[in-house]
Amino acid sequence: MNAPPPIDPPPQSRPRAPEPLPAFADVVVPRRLANAFTYVIPDRLRGRLYVGSRVRVPLGPITVQGLIVSLSQTALWSGRRGTRPGRAPAFREISEVLDERAGQDTDRDLLALAQQVADYYLAPLGQCLRLILPSAPRSRVAKRAPALSSSAQQQDETTGIGPADPLSMPTERPAWWGGFLDALTRSAHAAFVTTGPAALRLPQILDATAAAQARGRTVLVITPDVSRALLILSMARARWPQESVLLHGGLKAAEYSQAWRRIRAGDARIVIGTRSSVFAPLADLGVIWVEDEHDDLLKEGQAPYYHARDVARMRARRQSCALVLGSASPSVETWQSLTRQSPAAAVSIAAPAQPSTPPTPPAVRLVDLRGYPAGTLLTDPLVAA
């Protein structure tokens, strides 16, 4: 019996040639410009740049900070004025990279959010990019609150309670709490509107923060003014002193940049601030809470004229996290947009708790002004009261 022929060993597969590194980058600068500029990637920066990288590039006679929106092997050029026909222009090089940790999902999410804001508000993309960069946005803050060292002795004018009071208040689970926990567990988007007095909503913010932290998720709380942000920050720092950070446009440039970098590095996982904090570079977002969502201070007063509540809704959908809108009197826009959504949107509206006994109406007394000289402002019964 003849022996079977030997089996030839399989031919060795040829190693694939490495992908060539991108040679060009499209960069958008934070100016009132809608288009990107194409720059050459110098050899020393090859392999270190990603979509979302912050770079420094020459723009005319100056050097500015920009954001890479795309990378390519070749530059698309269709000619421009001032250039000889058939001759490509001389592209300028990127000067330096400002962020070696670029390429994270957070960078892409914020870049996509800035693009969505630009499309929604018909604003140039370059103008919207400054909202996601670490330099402090040039926005007006409603109120410069006192330092945290003296906030413990003060009471919030709106809620009438001090920073430490909500920590000792008994918390009653709202009707939407079950759906909120389910959204956190499944990392799914869900929208909720909680109503009632501000003093009762503050413990709910802490409970929502604790639930997100227990699941390894980050938290973003947006308030209309700095004083409310400082109140909530003092409450959060009593339980999470290292993870809580304040972010608003009234901070000094160095303070804002330091807070921004702490957030992006993952050292600060609870961000509390005003409308500009909606663009904080938080990863693994679990909940975005917009307090007093009806307040007009949540709308930016200069271009781009974004509304923090609407941008928070965009970001919550994009990053699949829970959105809670708190207000004693929800805006008509919020009420209509959420109540008209399908049940799949997981919308829950919590009605304010009804008192067990109806409140006693105030006493009303009618004073006849005919018995007083003309022009009298304070009558005797009013002075006695």
TIKEVO-399637 format. One line per 5 residues: for each residue x, y negated, z of C-alpha. Coordinates in Angstrom, 3 decimals, padded with zeros to 6 digits. Each point is the difference from the previous one (the first is absolute). Example, Ala and Ser with C-alpha at 12.3 -4.5 7.8 and 13.67 -1.06 7.14 Angstrom:
% TIKEVO-399637
012.300 004.500 007.800; 001.370 -003.440 -000.660
END
This chain:
% TIKEVO-399637
000.000 000.000 000.000; 001.410 -003.296 -001.096; 000.580 -002.634 002.687; -002.095 -003.171 -000.330; 001.827 -002.943 -001.503
001.399 -002.445 002.529; -002.167 -002.970 000.777; 001.619 -003.216 -000.972; 000.104 -002.569 002.780; -002.313 -002.978 -000.576
001.762 -002.924 -001.566; 000.845 -002.681 002.472; -002.217 -002.989 -000.344; 001.767 -003.140 -000.893; -000.007 -002.585 002.785
-002.266 -002.884 -000.740; 001.636 -003.282 -000.657; -000.707 -002.485 002.775; -002.634 -002.585 -000.711; 001.596 -003.238 -001.093
-000.317 -002.737 002.590; -002.206 -002.982 -000.836; 001.854 -002.858 -001.602; -002.667 -002.720 000.161; -002.395 -001.207 002.689
-003.096 -002.161 -000.271; -000.048 -002.426 002.918; -002.848 -002.221 001.183; 001.015 -003.065 001.984; -002.246 -001.694 002.605
-000.946 -002.945 -002.178; -003.156 -001.055 -001.821; 000.931 002.344 -002.834; -001.972 002.961 -001.259; 002.710 001.704 -002.067
003.055 001.979 001.030; 003.580 -000.773 -001.042; 002.299 002.712 -001.352; 003.470 000.289 001.506; 002.969 002.281 -000.605
000.893 002.352 002.839; 003.768 -000.299 000.558; 002.048 003.154 000.429; 000.520 -000.587 003.716; -003.788 000.115 000.570
-000.803 003.012 -002.205; -001.935 002.606 001.980; -000.725 -002.400 002.877; -003.061 -001.727 -001.400; -003.619 001.171 000.098
-003.412 -001.385 -000.755; -000.677 -002.293 002.945; 003.647 -000.875 000.668; 000.651 -003.569 001.082; 002.798 -001.531 -002.009
001.633 -003.356 -000.529; 000.007 -001.172 -003.604; 001.019 -003.150 -001.900; -002.921 -002.118 -001.196; 001.082 -003.003 -001.976
002.586 -001.916 002.017; -000.955 001.613 003.336; -000.032 003.441 001.584; -003.288 001.332 001.404; -001.356 003.084 001.696
-002.119 002.338 -002.101; -001.676 003.383 -000.042; 000.616 002.759 -002.531; -003.237 001.142 -001.624; 001.415 002.411 -002.590
003.235 001.671 -001.147; 000.914 001.102 -003.515; 002.817 001.250 -002.193; -000.555 -002.606 -002.671; -001.315 -003.542 000.030
-003.130 -000.760 -001.947; 000.615 -003.180 -001.934; -002.109 -001.430 -002.766; 001.872 -003.233 -000.499; -000.410 -003.427 001.508
000.375 -003.587 -000.961; 003.551 -001.288 -000.100; 001.470 003.384 -000.953; 001.324 000.880 -003.428; -002.228 002.415 -001.952
001.005 003.625 000.475; 002.390 -000.795 002.812; -000.897 001.058 003.558; 000.544 -002.497 002.803; 002.787 000.370 002.531
-001.626 001.390 003.121; 001.191 -001.217 003.366; 001.070 002.404 002.746; -001.565 000.660 003.384; 002.188 -001.693 002.620
-000.557 002.301 002.987; -002.439 002.362 001.642; -001.516 -001.258 003.259; -001.624 003.193 001.235; 001.774 003.352 -000.170
-003.061 001.811 001.411; -002.253 -000.785 -002.936; -001.922 002.657 -001.856; -002.253 000.910 002.922; -003.716 000.514 -000.437
-000.581 -003.187 001.998; 001.800 -002.058 -002.628; -002.074 001.467 -002.817; -003.235 -000.428 001.957; 000.686 -003.651 000.748
001.076 -000.657 -003.577; -003.217 001.563 -001.276; -001.980 -001.989 002.582; 001.613 -003.244 -001.163; -000.915 000.890 -003.590
-003.598 000.698 001.056; -000.199 -003.317 001.854; 001.381 -001.799 -003.057; -002.603 001.618 -002.253; -002.902 -000.561 002.415
000.750 -003.654 000.717; 001.335 -000.810 -003.495; 003.326 -001.090 001.455; 003.505 000.427 -001.450; 001.703 003.162 001.212
003.103 -001.958 000.976; -002.092 -002.158 002.316; -001.492 003.062 001.679; 003.355 001.703 000.462; 001.117 -002.563 002.562
-002.745 001.380 002.260; 001.767 003.366 000.298; 003.563 -001.278 000.316; 001.662 -000.322 003.432; 000.261 -003.797 -000.101
-002.764 -001.719 001.957; -002.952 -000.926 -002.261; -000.717 -003.702 -000.263; -003.473 000.124 001.506; -001.773 -002.157 002.497
-000.681 001.614 003.360; -003.129 -000.928 001.865; 001.527 -000.556 003.411; 003.415 000.250 001.574; -000.622 001.907 003.182
002.060 -000.245 003.186; 002.821 002.397 000.754; -000.728 003.502 001.198; 001.627 -000.665 003.365; -002.890 -002.205 001.071
-002.789 001.794 -001.832; -000.719 002.302 002.918; -001.285 -002.959 002.004; -002.177 -001.281 -002.799; -003.392 001.023 -001.297
-000.996 000.198 -003.603; -002.412 -002.807 -000.802; -002.156 002.203 -002.224; -000.288 003.139 002.109; 000.306 -001.598 003.450
002.245 002.794 001.277; 003.676 000.216 000.771; 002.437 002.299 -001.799; 000.003 002.617 002.748; -003.765 000.113 000.538
-000.933 002.378 -002.880; 002.432 002.622 001.282; -002.148 000.519 003.096; -003.356 -000.234 -001.763; -001.933 003.273 -000.425
-000.101 000.876 -003.694; -003.110 001.513 -001.541; 000.478 001.825 -003.287; -001.775 -001.790 -002.858; -002.288 001.857 -002.370
002.604 000.005 -002.772; 002.736 001.541 002.141; -000.513 003.568 -001.219; 000.241 -000.998 -003.650; 003.045 -002.112 000.756
001.853 002.911 001.621; -000.951 002.261 -002.893; 001.435 -002.497 -002.503; 003.223 -000.236 002.012; 000.358 003.768 000.175
-000.630 000.510 -003.715; 002.039 -003.071 -001.060; -003.041 -001.144 -001.954; -001.333 -003.457 -000.682; -003.094 -001.048 001.947
-001.487 -003.409 000.758; -001.715 -001.037 003.222; -001.611 -003.173 001.277; -000.181 -000.453 003.754; -002.056 -002.820 001.464
-000.511 -001.416 003.446; 001.873 -002.440 002.261; 003.747 -000.383 -000.482; 000.662 001.060 003.597; -001.529 003.414 -000.735
001.911 000.422 -003.268; 003.423 -000.497 001.598; -000.020 003.367 001.840; -001.096 001.624 -003.266; 003.133 -001.384 -001.678
002.135 001.680 002.662; -001.901 003.289 -000.328; 000.369 -000.035 -003.795; 003.703 -000.779 000.367; 000.503 002.848 002.461
-001.813 002.448 -002.307; 002.166 -001.012 -002.974; 003.216 000.170 002.032; -000.894 003.461 001.276; -000.209 001.171 -003.622
003.274 -001.619 -001.011; -001.686 -002.799 -001.961; 000.710 -003.727 000.043; -002.432 -002.795 000.844; -000.592 -003.457 -001.454
-002.188 -002.527 001.858; -000.840 -003.245 -001.808; -001.456 -003.006 001.833; -001.067 -003.459 -001.215; 002.308 -001.971 002.320
003.226 000.391 001.926; -001.552 -000.343 003.452; -002.186 003.068 -000.543; 002.970 001.893 -001.433; 002.064 -000.796 003.100
-002.821 001.175 002.263; -000.224 003.361 -001.762; 003.797 000.262 -000.149; 000.289 -000.383 003.769; -002.567 002.768 000.453
001.803 002.291 -002.444; 003.428 -000.620 001.510; -001.311 001.053 003.409; -000.350 003.529 -001.455; 002.395 000.011 -002.963
002.707 -002.547 000.850; 002.546 001.075 -002.631; -002.351 000.779 -002.880; -002.050 -003.243 000.023; 001.094 -003.038 -001.999
-001.467 -003.390 -000.922; 000.005 -001.196 -003.626; -001.373 -003.304 -001.263; 000.998 -002.894 -002.236; 000.692 -002.312 002.947
003.094 001.911 001.031; 003.428 -001.366 -000.801; 001.586 001.482 -003.115; 002.511 002.027 002.030; -002.704 001.298 002.372
-002.279 000.965 -002.895; 002.825 001.746 -001.854; 001.027 001.926 003.127; -003.569 001.139 000.683; -000.436 000.979 -003.670
003.130 002.151 000.067; -001.045 001.695 003.250; -003.329 000.884 -001.567; 001.557 001.307 -003.200; 002.564 002.078 001.908
-002.814 001.673 001.969; 001.084 -001.418 003.366; -003.217 -002.011 000.365; -003.088 002.088 -000.717; -002.664 -002.376 001.355
-000.207 -003.322 -001.829; -002.231 -002.808 001.241; -000.191 -003.270 -001.874; -001.927 -002.471 -002.081; -001.099 000.240 -003.634
003.521 000.289 -001.452; 000.613 003.166 002.048; -002.291 001.894 -002.377; 003.137 000.392 -002.152; 002.151 001.448 002.823
002.235 002.857 -001.282; -001.634 002.716 002.099; 000.273 003.640 -001.038; -002.474 002.749 001.002; -002.790 -002.487 000.654
-002.747 001.503 002.133; -002.269 -002.966 000.661; -000.331 -003.611 -001.080; -002.083 -002.020 002.441; -001.233 -003.436 -001.116
-001.255 -001.923 003.016; -002.656 -002.712 -000.525; -000.201 000.906 -003.667; -002.531 -002.799 -000.597; 002.476 -002.738 000.967
001.002 -002.371 -002.807; 003.562 -000.144 001.357; 000.592 003.410 -001.577; -000.040 -001.681 -003.413; 003.295 -001.454 -001.220
-000.204 -003.733 -000.658; 002.633 -000.097 -002.759; 000.699 002.031 -003.104; -000.432 002.892 -000.219; -003.342 -000.520 001.751
-000.377 003.503 001.391; -002.337 001.063 002.798; 001.675 002.272 002.561; -003.205 001.998 000.489; -000.281 000.814 -003.687
003.715 000.797 -000.319; -000.297 002.253 003.061; -002.811 001.848 -001.773; 002.217 000.443 -003.075; 002.907 001.287 002.071
-002.142 002.357 002.076; -001.297 001.663 -003.169; 003.461 000.153 -001.549; 001.683 001.540 003.068; -002.947 002.202 001.059
-000.460 -001.404 003.486; -002.897 -001.124 002.159; -001.220 -003.588 -000.197; -001.831 -001.551 002.959; -001.585 -003.433 -000.352
-000.896 -001.547 003.345; -002.363 -002.923 000.351; -002.787 -001.256 002.234; -001.755 -001.204 -003.168; 001.246 001.881 -003.094
000.227 -002.001 -003.193; -002.617 000.436 -002.687; 002.667 001.218 -002.433; 001.145 002.758 002.341; -003.499 001.077 000.925
-001.111 000.209 -003.627; 003.131 001.666 -001.393; 000.114 002.727 002.656; -003.706 000.763 000.346; -000.390 000.401 -003.775
002.776 002.548 -000.307; -000.732 003.688 -000.389; 000.041 002.319 003.035; 003.298 001.393 -001.289; 001.613 -003.286 000.990
-000.466 000.975 003.665; -001.378 -003.382 001.013; -001.212 -000.354 003.572; -001.475 -003.142 001.504; -000.156 -000.186 003.778
-002.865 -002.094 001.288; 000.555 -001.991 003.185; -001.229 001.656 003.151; -003.389 -001.239 001.152; -000.232 -001.188 003.629
-002.045 002.159 002.331; -001.980 -003.026 001.199; -000.839 -003.017 -002.153; 001.945 -003.133 000.951; -001.790 -002.692 001.956
-000.660 -003.033 -002.197; 001.474 -003.294 001.251; -002.233 -002.506 001.740; -001.165 -002.847 -002.242; -001.136 -003.354 001.394
-001.540 -002.776 -002.047; 000.996 -003.534 001.045; -002.077 -002.987 -001.070; 002.462 -002.640 -001.222; -002.670 -002.674 -000.061
000.680 -000.638 003.677; 003.659 -000.880 -000.668; 001.579 -003.068 -001.588; 000.657 000.193 -003.729; 003.310 001.615 -000.835
000.225 002.121 003.156; 002.072 003.108 -000.640; 000.117 001.659 003.417; -003.296 000.275 001.855; -000.265 000.680 003.727
-000.971 003.682 -000.409; 002.909 000.527 -002.392; 002.464 -001.616 002.401; -001.386 002.085 002.881; 000.383 003.201 -002.011
END
